[in-house]
Amino acid sequence: MKQTVRAAFRATIPVLMGYLAIGIAFGLMMDSAGYSLLLTVLMSVTIYAGAGQYLGVSLLVAGVSPVQTALMTLLVNFRHMFYGLSMLEKFRGMGLRKLYMIFSLTDETYALLASAQAPEGVPEKDYYLAIALLDHSYWIAGSAIGFLLGSALSINTTGVDFAMTALFVVIAVGQWRGTKNHLPAALGAAVTLVSLQLVGKENMLILSLVVIAALLLALQRRMPADE
């Protein structure tokens, strides 16, 4: 077990650094909005969606109803449904652990698991679970630290929500450099830009996700192997 955790920790160090930073930013936002440490940690444990949690704070502060907040969060994180579907084969045989694995698929965890190879002597499924649990724990810890810092210090939180975007860019660059097949990334960028022009930023998310998923499924057999 220790070998599995050590191997997973080495793989998740980039996420550790990023999740502590953006988790702290979320905690600062929660403190600034007047919410409690308990609610901050509870949101990170049960929602565990960086962009969704950032949006949730803004909507709640603006007085938007809980139902509308939940709906907006669902739309923002709709892409996670595709993450889970694409990982079903990889999670096969994990039993009830598969439910948590699907829940834990943030952008960064998905990026790690999509190309994860368990080191020799480390059980594959245990390795996947350890990566997911460690990433989740980093986010929870960052949220709690951020809230406590916000409570103890007077910090201007303007702009801290950009930390999530910055981390995703770093992960994307790492994935680009680590693979020879750039077609999925190119398709994703092109479809997103076209969707933005066609329906605007308020409605482009679901359209672009559906089109990207359809194209990748249609081109799956023609995709060049990544060596």
C-alpha positions as CSV (number, residue, x, y, z in Angstrom):
1,M,0.0,0.0,0.0
2,K,2.8,2.4,0.9
3,Q,4.5,1.7,-2.5
4,T,1.2,2.6,-4.2
5,V,0.7,5.8,-2.3
6,R,4.4,6.8,-2.9
7,A,4.0,6.2,-6.7
8,A,0.7,8.1,-6.8
9,F,2.2,11.0,-4.8
10,R,5.0,11.4,-7.3
11,A,2.5,11.5,-10.2
12,T,0.3,14.0,-8.5
13,I,2.9,16.6,-7.3
14,P,2.0,19.0,-10.1
15,V,-1.7,18.8,-9.0
16,L,-0.6,19.2,-5.4
17,M,1.0,22.5,-6.1
18,G,-1.9,23.7,-8.3
19,Y,-4.7,22.5,-6.0
20,L,-3.2,24.0,-2.9
21,A,-3.1,27.4,-4.7
22,I,-6.6,27.3,-6.2
23,G,-8.0,25.6,-3.1
24,I,-6.6,28.5,-1.0
25,A,-8.1,30.9,-3.5
26,F,-11.5,29.2,-3.0
27,G,-11.2,29.3,0.7
28,L,-10.4,33.0,0.6
29,M,-13.5,33.6,-1.5
30,M,-15.6,31.7,1.0
31,D,-14.3,33.7,4.0
32,S,-14.7,37.0,2.1
33,A,-18.3,36.0,1.3
34,G,-19.0,35.4,5.0
35,Y,-19.4,31.6,5.0
36,S,-18.1,29.2,7.5
37,L,-15.1,26.8,7.5
38,L,-17.4,23.9,7.8
39,L,-19.4,24.9,4.7
40,T,-16.1,25.5,2.8
41,V,-14.8,22.0,3.6
42,L,-18.2,20.4,3.0
43,M,-18.4,22.0,-0.5
44,S,-14.9,20.7,-1.3
45,V,-15.7,17.2,-0.1
46,T,-19.1,16.8,-1.8
47,I,-19.1,19.1,-4.8
48,Y,-15.3,19.0,-5.7
49,A,-15.6,21.0,-8.8
50,G,-13.2,24.0,-8.9
51,A,-14.9,26.1,-11.5
52,G,-18.3,25.1,-10.2
53,Q,-17.4,26.0,-6.6
54,Y,-16.1,29.4,-7.7
55,L,-19.3,30.0,-9.6
56,G,-21.4,28.8,-6.7
57,V,-19.9,31.3,-4.4
58,S,-20.5,34.2,-6.8
59,L,-24.1,33.1,-7.4
60,L,-24.9,32.6,-3.8
61,V,-23.5,36.0,-2.9
62,A,-25.6,37.6,-5.7
63,G,-28.7,36.1,-4.1
64,V,-29.4,33.6,-6.8
65,S,-31.7,30.8,-5.6
66,P,-30.2,27.4,-4.7
67,V,-32.0,25.7,-7.5
68,Q,-30.6,28.1,-10.1
69,T,-27.2,27.8,-8.6
70,A,-27.4,24.0,-8.8
71,L,-28.5,24.2,-12.4
72,M,-25.7,26.6,-13.4
73,T,-23.1,24.4,-11.6
74,L,-24.4,21.4,-13.5
75,L,-24.1,23.2,-16.9
76,V,-20.6,24.4,-16.1
77,N,-19.5,20.9,-15.1
78,F,-21.4,19.0,-17.8
79,R,-18.2,17.9,-19.4
80,H,-17.6,15.6,-16.4
81,M,-20.2,13.3,-17.8
82,F,-18.1,12.7,-20.8
83,Y,-15.1,12.1,-18.6
84,G,-16.9,9.4,-16.7
85,L,-18.1,7.7,-19.9
86,S,-14.6,7.7,-21.4
87,M,-13.1,6.0,-18.3
88,L,-15.6,3.2,-17.8
89,E,-13.4,0.7,-19.4
90,K,-10.3,1.8,-17.5
91,F,-12.3,1.6,-14.2
92,R,-13.8,-1.9,-15.0
93,G,-13.4,-4.3,-12.1
94,M,-13.1,-1.7,-9.4
95,G,-16.4,-2.5,-7.9
96,L,-18.0,0.2,-5.8
97,R,-14.7,2.2,-6.0
98,K,-15.7,3.0,-9.5
99,L,-18.5,5.3,-8.3
100,Y,-15.9,7.4,-6.4
101,M,-13.5,7.3,-9.3
102,I,-16.2,8.8,-11.6
103,F,-17.1,11.4,-9.0
104,S,-13.4,12.4,-8.6
105,L,-12.8,13.1,-12.3
106,T,-11.8,16.8,-12.2
107,D,-10.0,18.2,-15.3
108,E,-6.6,17.6,-13.7
109,T,-7.3,14.1,-12.3
110,Y,-8.8,13.1,-15.6
111,A,-5.6,14.4,-17.4
112,L,-3.4,12.3,-15.1
113,L,-5.6,9.1,-15.3
114,A,-6.0,9.3,-19.1
115,S,-2.3,8.5,-19.5
116,A,-1.5,6.9,-16.2
117,Q,0.6,3.7,-16.2
118,A,1.1,2.0,-12.8
119,P,4.8,1.4,-12.0
120,E,6.0,-2.2,-11.9
121,G,4.8,-4.0,-8.8
122,V,2.0,-1.5,-8.1
123,P,-1.6,-2.8,-8.6
124,E,-3.2,-0.8,-11.4
125,K,-6.6,-0.1,-9.9
126,D,-5.2,0.8,-6.5
127,Y,-2.8,3.2,-8.2
128,Y,-5.8,5.0,-10.0
129,L,-7.7,5.2,-6.7
130,A,-4.6,6.6,-4.8
131,I,-4.2,9.3,-7.5
132,A,-7.9,10.3,-7.2
133,L,-7.8,10.4,-3.4
134,L,-4.6,12.4,-3.2
135,D,-5.9,15.0,-5.6
136,H,-9.1,15.3,-3.7
137,S,-7.3,15.7,-0.4
138,Y,-5.1,18.4,-1.9
139,W,-8.2,20.4,-2.9
140,I,-9.8,20.0,0.6
141,A,-6.6,21.0,2.4
142,G,-6.1,24.0,0.1
143,S,-9.7,25.2,0.8
144,A,-9.3,24.9,4.5
145,I,-6.0,26.7,4.5
146,G,-7.4,29.5,2.4
147,F,-10.3,30.0,4.7
148,L,-8.1,30.1,7.8
149,L,-5.7,32.5,6.1
150,G,-8.6,34.7,5.1
151,S,-10.0,34.7,8.7
152,A,-6.6,35.6,10.1
153,L,-5.4,38.1,7.5
154,S,-7.0,40.9,5.6
155,I,-6.6,39.8,1.9
156,N,-8.0,41.4,-1.2
157,T,-9.5,38.4,-3.2
158,T,-9.9,40.3,-6.5
159,G,-8.8,38.1,-9.4
160,V,-8.0,34.9,-7.3
161,D,-10.5,32.9,-9.4
162,F,-8.1,33.1,-12.4
163,A,-6.0,30.5,-10.5
164,M,-8.2,27.7,-11.9
165,T,-7.7,28.8,-15.5
166,A,-3.9,29.1,-15.0
167,L,-3.7,25.5,-13.6
168,F,-5.7,24.1,-16.4
169,V,-3.4,25.8,-19.0
170,V,-0.3,24.3,-17.3
171,I,-1.9,20.8,-17.3
172,A,-2.9,21.2,-21.0
173,V,0.6,22.2,-22.0
174,G,2.0,19.2,-20.2
175,Q,-0.4,16.9,-22.0
176,W,0.5,18.5,-25.3
177,R,4.2,18.0,-24.8
178,G,3.7,14.4,-23.6
179,T,1.8,13.1,-26.6
180,K,2.4,13.0,-30.4
181,N,-1.2,12.9,-31.3
182,H,-2.5,16.5,-31.2
183,L,-5.6,15.9,-33.2
184,P,-8.0,15.8,-30.2
185,A,-6.7,19.0,-28.8
186,A,-6.9,20.7,-32.2
187,L,-10.5,19.5,-32.7
188,G,-11.4,20.7,-29.2
189,A,-9.9,24.2,-29.8
190,A,-11.5,24.5,-33.3
191,V,-15.0,23.4,-32.2
192,T,-14.9,25.6,-29.1
193,L,-14.0,28.7,-31.1
194,V,-16.7,28.0,-33.7
195,S,-19.3,27.3,-31.0
196,L,-18.4,30.6,-29.4
197,Q,-19.0,32.5,-32.6
198,L,-22.2,30.7,-33.4
199,V,-24.1,30.8,-30.0
200,G,-22.0,33.1,-27.7
201,K,-20.2,32.4,-24.5
202,E,-23.4,31.8,-22.5
203,N,-24.5,28.8,-24.6
204,M,-21.4,27.4,-26.2
205,L,-20.3,24.9,-23.5
206,I,-22.9,22.2,-24.1
207,L,-22.8,22.6,-27.9
208,S,-19.0,22.3,-28.1
209,L,-18.9,19.3,-25.8
210,V,-21.5,17.4,-27.8
211,V,-19.8,18.2,-31.1
212,I,-16.3,17.3,-29.8
213,A,-17.6,14.0,-28.3
214,A,-19.3,13.1,-31.6
215,L,-16.2,13.9,-33.6
216,L,-13.9,11.9,-31.4
217,L,-16.2,8.9,-31.5
218,A,-16.5,9.1,-35.2
219,L,-12.7,9.4,-35.7
220,Q,-11.7,7.0,-33.0
221,R,-10.5,4.3,-35.3
222,R,-8.7,6.7,-37.6
223,M,-6.8,8.4,-34.7
224,P,-3.0,7.9,-35.1
225,A,-1.6,5.7,-32.3
226,D,0.4,7.7,-29.7
227,E,3.7,6.0,-29.2
